[in-house]
Amino acid sequence: MKSATNFKISLEELSLRNRKIIARQSETSYAQALKQVQQLKANSKVGQSLKKNG
């Protein structure tokens, strides 16, 4: 079984790698990503209400 210290280090390394990947994907800005998430949530709500009413 791995110790808690090793696990914490791997999480930190993973987080750093994810930040580097996100930094490379500069085409999608935070604002664009937020807009997409909000649109998906709105679409999901519409879909759910259609299922309930239909």
C-alpha distance matrix in Angstrom:
0.0 3.8 6.5 9.4 11.6 10.2 10.2 13.7 15.0 14.2 16.0 18.8 19.2 19.4 21.9 23.9 24.1 25.3 27.9 29.1 29.4 31.3 33.5 34.5 35.6 38.4 40.7 39.3 39.9 38.4 41.7 41.8 38.3 39.2 42.4 40.7 38.3 41.3 43.2 40.4 40.2 44.0 44.1 41.5 43.6 46.7 45.0 43.9 47.4 49.0 46.9 47.8 51.5 51.8
3.8 0.0 3.8 6.6 8.2 6.5 6.8 10.3 11.2 10.8 12.9 15.3 15.7 16.3 18.8 20.5 20.9 22.4 24.7 25.9 26.6 28.5 30.4 31.5 32.8 35.6 38.1 36.7 37.2 35.7 39.1 39.4 36.0 36.9 40.3 38.7 36.4 39.4 41.5 39.0 38.8 42.6 42.9 40.5 42.7 45.8 44.3 43.4 46.8 48.5 46.6 47.7 51.3 51.7
6.5 3.8 0.0 3.8 5.4 5.5 6.5 8.8 10.2 11.1 12.7 14.6 15.7 16.8 18.7 20.4 21.5 22.9 24.8 26.2 27.3 28.9 30.6 32.2 33.6 36.0 38.7 37.3 37.4 35.6 39.1 39.7 36.4 37.0 40.5 39.3 36.9 39.8 42.1 39.8 39.4 43.2 43.8 41.4 43.4 46.6 45.5 44.4 47.7 49.6 47.9 48.7 52.3 52.9
9.4 6.6 3.8 0.0 3.8 5.5 5.0 6.1 8.7 9.9 10.5 12.3 14.3 15.2 16.4 18.4 20.0 21.0 22.6 24.5 25.7 26.8 28.6 30.4 31.7 33.9 36.7 35.0 34.8 32.8 36.2 37.0 33.7 34.2 37.7 36.7 34.2 36.9 39.4 37.3 36.7 40.5 41.3 39.0 40.8 44.1 43.2 42.0 45.2 47.3 45.8 46.4 50.0 50.8
11.6 8.2 5.4 3.8 0.0 3.8 5.4 5.1 6.3 8.7 9.9 10.7 12.4 14.2 15.4 16.6 18.5 20.0 21.2 22.8 24.5 25.8 27.1 29.0 30.6 32.7 35.7 34.3 34.0 32.3 35.7 36.7 33.6 34.2 37.9 37.1 34.8 37.6 40.1 38.2 37.9 41.6 42.5 40.5 42.3 45.6 44.8 43.9 47.1 49.2 47.8 48.6 52.1 52.9
10.2 6.5 5.5 5.5 3.8 0.0 3.8 5.5 5.1 6.2 8.7 9.9 10.6 12.3 14.2 15.4 16.5 18.3 20.0 21.2 22.6 24.3 25.7 27.2 28.9 31.3 34.2 33.0 33.1 31.7 35.2 35.9 32.7 33.7 37.3 36.1 34.1 37.1 39.4 37.3 37.3 41.1 41.6 39.7 41.8 45.0 44.0 43.3 46.6 48.4 47.0 48.1 51.5 52.1
10.2 6.8 6.5 5.0 5.4 3.8 0.0 3.8 5.5 5.2 6.3 8.7 9.9 10.5 12.3 14.3 15.3 16.5 18.5 20.1 21.0 22.5 24.3 25.9 27.2 29.6 32.3 30.8 30.9 29.3 32.8 33.3 30.0 30.9 34.4 33.1 30.9 33.9 36.2 34.0 33.8 37.6 38.2 36.1 38.2 41.4 40.4 39.6 42.9 44.8 43.3 44.4 47.8 48.4
13.7 10.3 8.8 6.1 5.1 5.5 3.8 0.0 3.8 5.4 5.1 6.3 8.7 9.8 10.6 12.4 14.3 15.3 16.6 18.6 20.0 21.1 22.6 24.6 26.0 28.0 30.9 29.4 29.1 27.3 30.7 31.7 28.5 29.2 32.8 32.0 29.7 32.5 35.1 33.2 33.0 36.7 37.6 35.7 37.6 40.9 40.2 39.4 42.6 44.6 43.5 44.4 47.8 48.6
15.0 11.2 10.2 8.7 6.3 5.1 5.5 3.8 0.0 3.8 5.4 5.1 6.2 8.6 9.8 10.6 12.3 14.2 15.4 16.6 18.4 20.0 21.1 22.8 24.7 26.7 29.8 28.7 28.6 27.2 30.8 31.6 28.7 29.7 33.3 32.5 30.6 33.6 36.0 34.3 34.4 38.1 38.9 37.2 39.4 42.5 41.8 41.3 44.5 46.4 45.4 46.5 49.8 50.5
14.2 10.8 11.1 9.9 8.7 6.2 5.2 5.4 3.8 0.0 3.8 5.4 5.0 6.0 8.5 9.8 10.4 12.1 14.1 15.3 16.4 18.2 19.8 21.1 22.7 25.2 28.0 26.9 27.2 26.0 29.6 30.0 26.9 28.3 31.7 30.5 28.7 31.9 34.0 32.0 32.4 36.1 36.6 34.9 37.3 40.3 39.3 39.0 42.3 44.0 42.9 44.3 47.5 48.0
16.0 12.9 12.7 10.5 9.9 8.7 6.3 5.1 5.4 3.8 0.0 3.8 5.4 5.0 6.1 8.6 9.8 10.4 12.3 14.2 15.2 16.3 18.2 20.0 21.1 23.4 26.1 24.6 24.7 23.1 26.6 27.2 24.1 25.1 28.6 27.5 25.5 28.6 30.9 29.0 29.1 32.8 33.5 31.8 34.0 37.1 36.4 35.9 39.2 41.0 40.0 41.2 44.5 45.1
18.8 15.3 14.6 12.3 10.7 9.9 8.7 6.3 5.1 5.4 3.8 0.0 3.8 5.4 5.1 6.2 8.6 9.9 10.6 12.5 14.3 15.3 16.5 18.6 20.2 22.1 25.1 23.9 23.6 22.1 25.8 26.7 23.9 24.9 28.5 27.8 26.1 29.0 31.5 30.0 30.2 33.8 34.7 33.4 35.5 38.5 38.1 37.8 40.9 42.8 42.1 43.3 46.4 47.2
19.2 15.7 15.7 14.3 12.4 10.6 9.9 8.7 6.2 5.0 5.4 3.8 0.0 3.8 5.4 5.1 6.2 8.6 9.9 10.6 12.4 14.3 15.3 16.8 18.7 20.9 24.0 23.2 23.4 22.5 26.2 26.7 24.0 25.6 29.0 28.0 26.7 29.9 32.0 30.5 31.2 34.7 35.3 34.1 36.6 39.3 38.7 38.8 42.0 43.6 42.9 44.4 47.4 47.9
19.4 16.3 16.8 15.2 14.2 12.3 10.5 9.8 8.6 6.0 5.0 5.4 3.8 0.0 3.8 5.4 5.1 6.1 8.6 9.9 10.5 12.2 14.1 15.4 16.7 19.3 22.0 20.9 21.3 20.4 24.1 24.3 21.3 22.9 26.2 25.0 23.6 26.9 28.8 27.1 27.8 31.4 31.8 30.6 33.1 35.9 35.1 35.2 38.5 40.0 39.2 40.8 43.9 44.3
21.9 18.8 18.7 16.4 15.4 14.2 12.3 10.6 9.8 8.5 6.1 5.1 5.4 3.8 0.0 3.8 5.4 5.1 6.2 8.7 9.9 10.5 12.2 14.4 15.5 17.5 20.4 19.0 18.9 17.6 21.2 21.9 19.0 20.3 23.8 23.0 21.5 24.6 26.9 25.5 26.0 29.5 30.3 29.2 31.6 34.4 34.0 34.1 37.1 38.9 38.4 39.8 42.7 43.4
23.9 20.5 20.4 18.4 16.6 15.4 14.3 12.4 10.6 9.8 8.6 6.2 5.1 5.4 3.8 0.0 3.8 5.4 5.1 6.3 8.7 9.9 10.5 12.6 14.5 16.3 19.5 18.8 18.6 17.9 21.7 22.4 20.0 21.6 25.0 24.4 23.4 26.5 28.7 27.6 28.4 31.8 32.5 31.8 34.2 36.8 36.6 36.9 39.9 41.5 41.3 42.8 45.6 46.2
24.1 20.9 21.5 20.0 18.5 16.5 15.3 14.3 12.3 10.4 9.8 8.6 6.2 5.1 5.4 3.8 0.0 3.8 5.4 5.1 6.2 8.6 9.8 10.7 12.7 15.1 18.1 17.6 18.2 18.0 21.8 21.8 19.4 21.6 24.7 23.5 22.9 26.3 28.0 26.6 27.9 31.2 31.6 30.9 33.6 36.0 35.5 36.1 39.2 40.5 40.2 42.0 44.8 45.1
25.3 22.4 22.9 21.0 20.0 18.3 16.5 15.3 14.2 12.1 10.4 9.9 8.6 6.1 5.1 5.4 3.8 0.0 3.8 5.4 5.0 6.1 8.5 9.9 10.7 13.2 15.9 14.8 15.4 14.9 18.6 18.5 15.8 18.0 21.1 19.9 19.1 22.5 24.2 22.9 24.1 27.4 27.9 27.2 29.9 32.3 31.8 32.5 35.5 36.9 36.6 38.5 41.1 41.5
27.9 24.7 24.8 22.6 21.2 20.0 18.5 16.6 15.4 14.1 12.3 10.6 9.9 8.6 6.2 5.1 5.4 3.8 0.0 3.8 5.4 5.1 6.0 8.6 9.9 11.5 14.7 13.8 13.6 13.0 16.8 17.4 15.2 17.1 20.3 19.8 19.2 22.3 24.3 23.6 24.7 27.8 28.6 28.3 30.7 33.1 33.1 33.8 36.6 38.1 38.2 39.9 42.4 43.0
29.1 25.9 26.2 24.5 22.8 21.2 20.1 18.6 16.6 15.3 14.2 12.5 10.6 9.9 8.7 6.3 5.1 5.4 3.8 0.0 3.8 5.5 5.0 6.3 8.8 10.6 13.9 14.0 14.4 14.8 18.5 18.6 16.9 19.3 22.2 21.5 21.5 24.7 26.3 25.6 27.1 30.1 30.6 30.5 33.2 35.3 35.2 36.1 39.0 40.3 40.4 42.3 44.7 45.1
29.4 26.6 27.3 25.7 24.5 22.6 21.0 20.0 18.4 16.4 15.2 14.3 12.4 10.5 9.9 8.7 6.2 5.0 5.4 3.8 0.0 3.8 5.4 5.2 6.5 9.4 12.0 11.9 13.2 13.9 17.5 16.9 14.9 17.8 20.3 19.1 19.3 22.7 23.9 23.0 24.8 27.8 27.9 27.9 30.8 32.7 32.3 33.5 36.5 37.4 37.5 39.7 42.0 42.2
31.3 28.5 28.9 26.8 25.8 24.3 22.5 21.1 20.0 18.2 16.3 15.3 14.3 12.2 10.5 9.9 8.6 6.1 5.1 5.5 3.8 0.0 3.8 5.4 5.1 7.2 9.9 9.0 9.7 10.1 13.8 13.4 11.5 14.2 16.9 16.0 16.3 19.5 20.9 20.3 22.1 24.9 25.3 25.5 28.2 30.1 30.1 31.3 34.1 35.2 35.6 37.5 39.8 40.1
33.5 30.4 30.6 28.6 27.1 25.7 24.3 22.6 21.1 19.8 18.2 16.5 15.3 14.1 12.2 10.5 9.8 8.5 6.0 5.0 5.4 3.8 0.0 3.8 5.4 5.9 9.5 9.7 9.7 10.8 14.3 14.4 13.4 16.0 18.5 18.2 18.9 21.8 23.2 23.1 24.9 27.4 28.1 28.6 31.1 32.9 33.2 34.5 37.1 38.2 38.8 40.8 42.9 43.3
34.5 31.5 32.2 30.4 29.0 27.2 25.9 24.6 22.8 21.1 20.0 18.6 16.8 15.4 14.4 12.6 10.7 9.9 8.6 6.3 5.2 5.4 3.8 0.0 3.8 5.5 8.4 9.7 11.0 12.9 16.1 15.3 14.6 17.7 19.7 18.9 20.0 23.1 24.0 23.8 26.0 28.4 28.6 29.3 32.1 33.6 33.6 35.2 37.8 38.7 39.2 41.5 43.5 43.5
35.6 32.8 33.6 31.7 30.6 28.9 27.2 26.0 24.7 22.7 21.1 20.2 18.7 16.7 15.5 14.5 12.7 10.7 9.9 8.8 6.5 5.1 5.4 3.8 0.0 3.8 5.5 6.3 8.3 10.6 13.4 12.1 11.3 14.7 16.4 15.4 16.7 19.8 20.4 20.2 22.7 24.9 25.0 25.9 28.7 30.1 30.0 31.8 34.4 35.1 35.8 38.1 40.0 40.0
38.4 35.6 36.0 33.9 32.7 31.3 29.6 28.0 26.7 25.2 23.4 22.1 20.9 19.3 17.5 16.3 15.1 13.2 11.5 10.6 9.4 7.2 5.9 5.5 3.8 0.0 3.8 5.3 6.2 9.1 11.5 10.7 11.0 14.1 15.5 15.3 17.1 19.7 20.4 20.9 23.2 25.1 25.6 26.8 29.3 30.6 31.0 32.9 35.1 36.0 37.0 39.2 40.8 41.1
40.7 38.1 38.7 36.7 35.7 34.2 32.3 30.9 29.8 28.0 26.1 25.1 24.0 22.0 20.4 19.5 18.1 15.9 14.7 13.9 12.0 9.9 9.5 8.4 5.5 3.8 0.0 3.8 6.2 9.7 11.1 9.2 10.2 13.6 14.1 13.6 16.0 18.4 18.4 19.2 21.9 23.4 23.5 25.1 27.7 28.6 29.0 31.2 33.4 33.9 35.1 37.5 38.8 38.9
39.3 36.7 37.3 35.0 34.3 33.0 30.8 29.4 28.7 26.9 24.6 23.9 23.2 20.9 19.0 18.8 17.6 14.8 13.8 14.0 11.9 9.0 9.7 9.7 6.3 5.3 3.8 0.0 3.8 6.6 8.1 6.0 6.4 9.8 10.6 10.1 12.3 14.8 15.1 15.8 18.3 20.0 20.3 21.8 24.3 25.3 25.9 27.9 30.0 30.8 32.0 34.2 35.7 35.9
39.9 37.2 37.4 34.8 34.0 33.1 30.9 29.1 28.6 27.2 24.7 23.6 23.4 21.3 18.9 18.6 18.2 15.4 13.6 14.4 13.2 9.7 9.7 11.0 8.3 6.2 6.2 3.8 0.0 3.8 5.4 5.2 6.2 8.6 9.9 10.7 12.4 14.3 15.4 16.6 18.5 20.1 21.1 22.6 24.6 25.9 26.9 28.7 30.6 31.7 33.1 34.9 36.4 37.0
38.4 35.7 35.6 32.8 32.3 31.7 29.3 27.3 27.2 26.0 23.1 22.1 22.5 20.4 17.6 17.9 18.0 14.9 13.0 14.8 13.9 10.1 10.8 12.9 10.6 9.1 9.7 6.6 3.8 0.0 3.8 5.5 5.1 6.0 8.5 9.8 10.5 12.2 14.1 15.3 16.5 18.3 19.9 20.9 22.6 24.4 25.6 26.9 28.7 30.3 31.5 33.1 34.7 35.7
41.7 39.1 39.1 36.2 35.7 35.2 32.8 30.7 30.8 29.6 26.6 25.8 26.2 24.1 21.2 21.7 21.8 18.6 16.8 18.5 17.5 13.8 14.3 16.1 13.4 11.5 11.1 8.1 5.4 3.8 0.0 3.8 5.5 5.1 6.1 8.6 9.9 10.5 12.2 14.2 15.4 16.5 18.3 19.9 21.2 22.7 24.3 25.8 27.2 28.7 30.4 31.8 33.1 34.2
41.8 39.4 39.7 37.0 36.7 35.9 33.3 31.7 31.6 30.0 27.2 26.7 26.7 24.3 21.9 22.4 21.8 18.5 17.4 18.6 16.9 13.4 14.4 15.3 12.1 10.7 9.2 6.0 5.2 5.5 3.8 0.0 3.8 5.4 5.1 6.2 8.7 9.9 10.5 12.3 14.3 15.3 16.4 18.3 20.1 21.1 22.4 24.3 25.9 27.0 28.6 30.4 31.7 32.4
38.3 36.0 36.4 33.7 33.6 32.7 30.0 28.5 28.7 26.9 24.1 23.9 24.0 21.3 19.0 20.0 19.4 15.8 15.2 16.9 14.9 11.5 13.4 14.6 11.3 11.0 10.2 6.4 6.2 5.1 5.5 3.8 0.0 3.8 5.4 5.1 6.2 8.7 9.9 10.6 12.4 14.3 15.3 16.4 18.5 20.1 20.9 22.5 24.5 25.7 26.9 28.7 30.4 31.1
39.2 36.9 37.0 34.2 34.2 33.7 30.9 29.2 29.7 28.3 25.1 24.9 25.6 22.9 20.3 21.6 21.6 18.0 17.1 19.3 17.8 14.2 16.0 17.7 14.7 14.1 13.6 9.8 8.6 6.0 5.1 5.4 3.8 0.0 3.8 5.4 5.1 6.2 8.6 9.9 10.6 12.3 14.2 15.2 16.7 18.5 19.9 21.1 22.8 24.5 25.8 27.2 28.8 29.9
42.4 40.3 40.5 37.7 37.9 37.3 34.4 32.8 33.3 31.7 28.6 28.5 29.0 26.2 23.8 25.0 24.7 21.1 20.3 22.2 20.3 16.9 18.5 19.7 16.4 15.5 14.1 10.6 9.9 8.5 6.1 5.1 5.4 3.8 0.0 3.8 5.5 5.1 6.1 8.6 9.9 10.6 12.2 14.1 15.4 16.6 18.3 20.0 21.3 22.6 24.5 26.0 27.1 28.1
40.7 38.7 39.3 36.7 37.1 36.1 33.1 32.0 32.5 30.5 27.5 27.8 28.0 25.0 23.0 24.4 23.5 19.9 19.8 21.5 19.1 16.0 18.2 18.9 15.4 15.3 13.6 10.1 10.7 9.8 8.6 6.2 5.1 5.4 3.8 0.0 3.8 5.5 5.1 6.1 8.6 9.8 10.4 12.1 14.3 15.3 16.3 18.2 20.0 21.0 22.5 24.4 25.7 26.3
38.3 36.4 36.9 34.2 34.8 34.1 30.9 29.7 30.6 28.7 25.5 26.1 26.7 23.6 21.5 23.4 22.9 19.1 19.2 21.5 19.3 16.3 18.9 20.0 16.7 17.1 16.0 12.3 12.4 10.5 9.9 8.7 6.2 5.1 5.5 3.8 0.0 3.8 5.4 5.1 6.2 8.6 9.8 10.4 12.4 14.3 15.2 16.4 18.5 20.0 21.0 22.6 24.4 25.3
41.3 39.4 39.8 36.9 37.6 37.1 33.9 32.5 33.6 31.9 28.6 29.0 29.9 26.9 24.6 26.5 26.3 22.5 22.3 24.7 22.7 19.5 21.8 23.1 19.8 19.7 18.4 14.8 14.3 12.2 10.5 9.9 8.7 6.2 5.1 5.5 3.8 0.0 3.8 5.5 5.1 6.2 8.6 9.8 10.7 12.5 14.2 15.4 16.7 18.5 20.1 21.3 22.7 24.0
43.2 41.5 42.1 39.4 40.1 39.4 36.2 35.1 36.0 34.0 30.9 31.5 32.0 28.8 26.9 28.7 28.0 24.2 24.3 26.3 23.9 20.9 23.2 24.0 20.4 20.4 18.4 15.1 15.4 14.1 12.2 10.5 9.9 8.6 6.1 5.1 5.4 3.8 0.0 3.8 5.4 5.1 6.1 8.5 9.9 10.6 12.2 14.2 15.5 16.6 18.4 20.1 21.2 22.0
40.4 39.0 39.8 37.3 38.2 37.3 34.0 33.2 34.3 32.0 29.0 30.0 30.5 27.1 25.5 27.6 26.6 22.9 23.6 25.6 23.0 20.3 23.1 23.8 20.2 20.9 19.2 15.8 16.6 15.3 14.2 12.3 10.6 9.9 8.6 6.1 5.1 5.5 3.8 0.0 3.8 5.4 5.0 6.0 8.6 9.9 10.4 12.2 14.3 15.2 16.4 18.4 20.0 20.5
40.2 38.8 39.4 36.7 37.9 37.3 33.8 33.0 34.4 32.4 29.1 30.2 31.2 27.8 26.0 28.4 27.9 24.1 24.7 27.1 24.8 22.1 24.9 26.0 22.7 23.2 21.9 18.3 18.5 16.5 15.4 14.3 12.4 10.6 9.9 8.6 6.2 5.1 5.4 3.8 0.0 3.8 5.4 5.0 6.2 8.7 9.8 10.5 12.4 14.3 15.4 16.6 18.4 19.6
44.0 42.6 43.2 40.5 41.6 41.1 37.6 36.7 38.1 36.1 32.8 33.8 34.7 31.4 29.5 31.8 31.2 27.4 27.8 30.1 27.8 24.9 27.4 28.4 24.9 25.1 23.4 20.0 20.1 18.3 16.5 15.3 14.3 12.3 10.6 9.8 8.6 6.2 5.1 5.4 3.8 0.0 3.8 5.4 5.2 6.3 8.7 10.0 10.8 12.4 14.4 15.6 16.6 18.0
44.1 42.9 43.8 41.3 42.5 41.6 38.2 37.6 38.9 36.6 33.5 34.7 35.3 31.8 30.3 32.5 31.6 27.9 28.6 30.6 27.9 25.3 28.1 28.6 25.0 25.6 23.5 20.3 21.1 19.9 18.3 16.4 15.3 14.2 12.2 10.4 9.8 8.6 6.1 5.0 5.4 3.8 0.0 3.8 5.5 5.1 6.1 8.6 10.0 10.6 12.4 14.4 15.4 16.0
41.5 40.5 41.4 39.0 40.5 39.7 36.1 35.7 37.2 34.9 31.8 33.4 34.1 30.6 29.2 31.8 30.9 27.2 28.3 30.5 27.9 25.5 28.6 29.3 25.9 26.8 25.1 21.8 22.6 20.9 19.9 18.3 16.4 15.2 14.1 12.1 10.4 9.8 8.5 6.0 5.0 5.4 3.8 0.0 3.8 5.4 5.0 6.1 8.6 9.9 10.6 12.4 14.3 15.0
43.6 42.7 43.4 40.8 42.3 41.8 38.2 37.6 39.4 37.3 34.0 35.5 36.6 33.1 31.6 34.2 33.6 29.9 30.7 33.2 30.8 28.2 31.1 32.1 28.7 29.3 27.7 24.3 24.6 22.6 21.2 20.1 18.5 16.7 15.4 14.3 12.4 10.7 9.9 8.6 6.2 5.2 5.5 3.8 0.0 3.8 5.4 5.1 6.2 8.6 9.9 10.6 12.2 13.8
46.7 45.8 46.6 44.1 45.6 45.0 41.4 40.9 42.5 40.3 37.1 38.5 39.3 35.9 34.4 36.8 36.0 32.3 33.1 35.3 32.7 30.1 32.9 33.6 30.1 30.6 28.6 25.3 25.9 24.4 22.7 21.1 20.1 18.5 16.6 15.3 14.3 12.5 10.6 9.9 8.7 6.3 5.1 5.4 3.8 0.0 3.8 5.5 5.2 6.2 8.7 10.0 10.6 11.7
45.0 44.3 45.5 43.2 44.8 44.0 40.4 40.2 41.8 39.3 36.4 38.1 38.7 35.1 34.0 36.6 35.5 31.8 33.1 35.2 32.3 30.1 33.2 33.6 30.0 31.0 29.0 25.9 26.9 25.6 24.3 22.4 20.9 19.9 18.3 16.3 15.2 14.2 12.2 10.4 9.8 8.7 6.1 5.0 5.4 3.8 0.0 3.8 5.5 5.1 6.3 8.8 10.0 10.2
43.9 43.4 44.4 42.0 43.9 43.3 39.6 39.4 41.3 39.0 35.9 37.8 38.8 35.2 34.1 36.9 36.1 32.5 33.8 36.1 33.5 31.3 34.5 35.2 31.8 32.9 31.2 27.9 28.7 26.9 25.8 24.3 22.5 21.1 20.0 18.2 16.4 15.4 14.2 12.2 10.5 10.0 8.6 6.1 5.1 5.5 3.8 0.0 3.8 5.4 5.1 6.3 8.7 9.7
47.4 46.8 47.7 45.2 47.1 46.6 42.9 42.6 44.5 42.3 39.2 40.9 42.0 38.5 37.1 39.9 39.2 35.5 36.6 39.0 36.5 34.1 37.1 37.8 34.4 35.1 33.4 30.0 30.6 28.7 27.2 25.9 24.5 22.8 21.3 20.0 18.5 16.7 15.5 14.3 12.4 10.8 10.0 8.6 6.2 5.2 5.5 3.8 0.0 3.8 5.4 5.1 6.1 8.2
49.0 48.5 49.6 47.3 49.2 48.4 44.8 44.6 46.4 44.0 41.0 42.8 43.6 40.0 38.9 41.5 40.5 36.9 38.1 40.3 37.4 35.2 38.2 38.7 35.1 36.0 33.9 30.8 31.7 30.3 28.7 27.0 25.7 24.5 22.6 21.0 20.0 18.5 16.6 15.2 14.3 12.4 10.6 9.9 8.6 6.2 5.1 5.4 3.8 0.0 3.8 5.5 5.2 5.5
46.9 46.6 47.9 45.8 47.8 47.0 43.3 43.5 45.4 42.9 40.0 42.1 42.9 39.2 38.4 41.3 40.2 36.6 38.2 40.4 37.5 35.6 38.8 39.2 35.8 37.0 35.1 32.0 33.1 31.5 30.4 28.6 26.9 25.8 24.5 22.5 21.0 20.1 18.4 16.4 15.4 14.4 12.4 10.6 9.9 8.7 6.3 5.1 5.4 3.8 0.0 3.8 5.6 5.1
47.8 47.7 48.7 46.4 48.6 48.1 44.4 44.4 46.5 44.3 41.2 43.3 44.4 40.8 39.8 42.8 42.0 38.5 39.9 42.3 39.7 37.5 40.8 41.5 38.1 39.2 37.5 34.2 34.9 33.1 31.8 30.4 28.7 27.2 26.0 24.4 22.6 21.3 20.1 18.4 16.6 15.6 14.4 12.4 10.6 10.0 8.8 6.3 5.1 5.5 3.8 0.0 3.8 5.7
51.5 51.3 52.3 50.0 52.1 51.5 47.8 47.8 49.8 47.5 44.5 46.4 47.4 43.9 42.7 45.6 44.8 41.1 42.4 44.7 42.0 39.8 42.9 43.5 40.0 40.8 38.8 35.7 36.4 34.7 33.1 31.7 30.4 28.8 27.1 25.7 24.4 22.7 21.2 20.0 18.4 16.6 15.4 14.3 12.2 10.6 10.0 8.7 6.1 5.2 5.6 3.8 0.0 3.8
51.8 51.7 52.9 50.8 52.9 52.1 48.4 48.6 50.5 48.0 45.1 47.2 47.9 44.3 43.4 46.2 45.1 41.5 43.0 45.1 42.2 40.1 43.3 43.5 40.0 41.1 38.9 35.9 37.0 35.7 34.2 32.4 31.1 29.9 28.1 26.3 25.3 24.0 22.0 20.5 19.6 18.0 16.0 15.0 13.8 11.7 10.2 9.7 8.2 5.5 5.1 5.7 3.8 0.0
